[in-house]
Amino acid sequence: MPMYEFRCRECGATFTVQRPMSDSAAPASCPQGHDDTVRLLSVAALARGASGPEPSSGGGCCGGGCCG
């Protein structure tokens, strides 16, 4: 089950919540009981999103070896 990181706008605390992906947009209360929270982007999510397709192992500029 995925974990989502939140930050409380009132006290500044950061915390994680484990919940199903279907509830990813649901609000979360901070451990101090405040309701004004915002979901953060995790470093893992940014790293996965930033990577492109895997490079071809075929070689050459077009991957087929036909370039000389």
N, C-alpha and C positions, 0 to 999 in steps of 0.2 A: 504494500500500500504506500503511495507517495507521501512525502512529507513536504509541507509548505511552510515557508518562513514569513513571519509577520513582524511589523514594528508598530508599537503603540505611539500614537501622535501625542498623547497626553503626558506619559511618563518617560518615553523613549526606550522602553524595554523591547528587546527582540526575543522572539520565541518561535518554536516550531509546533505545527499541528499535523498529525497524521490522520488522513482521511481519504476516502475514495476519490478518484478523478471526477466522478459525477458531482461531487460537492466542492470542487476546487474554487469556485467563485463565491462560496458562502462566507459570510463575515465571521470573524473570530474575536472573542474577548481576550484581553491580555490577562496574565496571571494575577495582576493587581485588581482586576474587575472592570477595567475601562473598556468601552466599546468602540472608541475612535481608533481603529487600527487600519493598516494598509498592508497588502501582501507584497512581499519583495521578490525580485528576480534572484534566483540562486545562481551561484557561480557555475554549478554543474549544468544548469539549464542554458546558460549563456555559452558555455564551452561546447555543448552539443549543437546548439543552433549556429555557432560560428564556423563549424567545420563543414567543408564542402564535400563533394563526392570523393571517394578514394581514388588516388592516382592509378592510372592504368599501368599494368606491369608488362605491356606489350613492347615498349621501347619505341624510339623514333618520335617525330613530332606529331604524327597522327595516330600513334599507337599500333600501327600495322607493320612497321618496319620497311615501308615502301620508300621512305625519304632517304636520300642518299648520303 
